[in-house]
Amino acid sequence: MSPRTVIWLAFMMAVFIYGVVGYVVPVEEGYGGAGSASIPAWFFPVMGLFMAVAALLVPTFLSGREVSAGGGALDGRELISWAMDESVAIVGLVTMFLGLNRELFPAYLAVSLVLLVVHRPRS
């Protein structure tokens, strides 16, 4: 298995771990209420959408510089793509902890996984 594939799988597993953490870690009652009162309800869905679109568009504007990774070379665009793909799930995890739009959490995870599959390493 190539280093690219291992790193990509690590990003995939991170999204699954976020899913488990989001549903297993209890959020104290009122935790999201007072601290998130100043954040509009639409902010995180818009941020997630922005990150998803950016994950699709930004790598096309970057130069293909290679990064050394344990005996193999990685395209820097791949790493940036995977990090941006994962960031959609992180936005969803934050919404879970803040108690905002909890019903959208599975959608954040799904979008993140779909983006990672779209940006999967190709031989």
Secondary structure in CASP SS format (residue, H / E / C, confidence):
PFRMAT SS
TARGET T0000
AUTHOR 0000-0000-0000
METHOD secondary structure of the structure
MODEL  1
M C 1.00
S C 1.00
P H 1.00
R H 1.00
T H 1.00
V H 1.00
I H 1.00
W H 1.00
L H 1.00
A H 1.00
F H 1.00
M H 1.00
M H 1.00
A H 1.00
V H 1.00
F H 1.00
I H 1.00
Y H 1.00
G H 1.00
V H 1.00
V H 1.00
G H 1.00
Y H 1.00
V H 1.00
V C 1.00
P C 1.00
V C 1.00
E C 1.00
E C 1.00
G C 1.00
Y H 1.00
G H 1.00
G H 1.00
A H 1.00
G H 1.00
S C 1.00
A C 1.00
S C 1.00
I C 1.00
P C 1.00
A C 1.00
W C 1.00
F H 1.00
F H 1.00
P H 1.00
V H 1.00
M H 1.00
G H 1.00
L H 1.00
F H 1.00
M H 1.00
A H 1.00
V H 1.00
A H 1.00
A H 1.00
L H 1.00
L H 1.00
V H 1.00
P H 1.00
T H 1.00
F H 1.00
L C 1.00
S C 1.00
G C 1.00
R C 1.00
E E 1.00
V E 1.00
S E 1.00
A E 1.00
G C 1.00
G C 1.00
G E 1.00
A E 1.00
L E 1.00
D E 1.00
G H 1.00
R H 1.00
E H 1.00
L H 1.00
I H 1.00
S H 1.00
W H 1.00
A H 1.00
M H 1.00
D H 1.00
E H 1.00
S H 1.00
V H 1.00
A H 1.00
I H 1.00
V H 1.00
G H 1.00
L H 1.00
V H 1.00
T H 1.00
M H 1.00
F H 1.00
L H 1.00
G C 1.00
L C 1.00
N C 1.00
R H 1.00
E H 1.00
L H 1.00
F H 1.00
P H 1.00
A H 1.00
Y H 1.00
L H 1.00
A H 1.00
V H 1.00
S H 1.00
L H 1.00
V H 1.00
L H 1.00
L H 1.00
V H 1.00
V H 1.00
H C 1.00
R C 1.00
P C 1.00
R C 1.00
S C 1.00
END
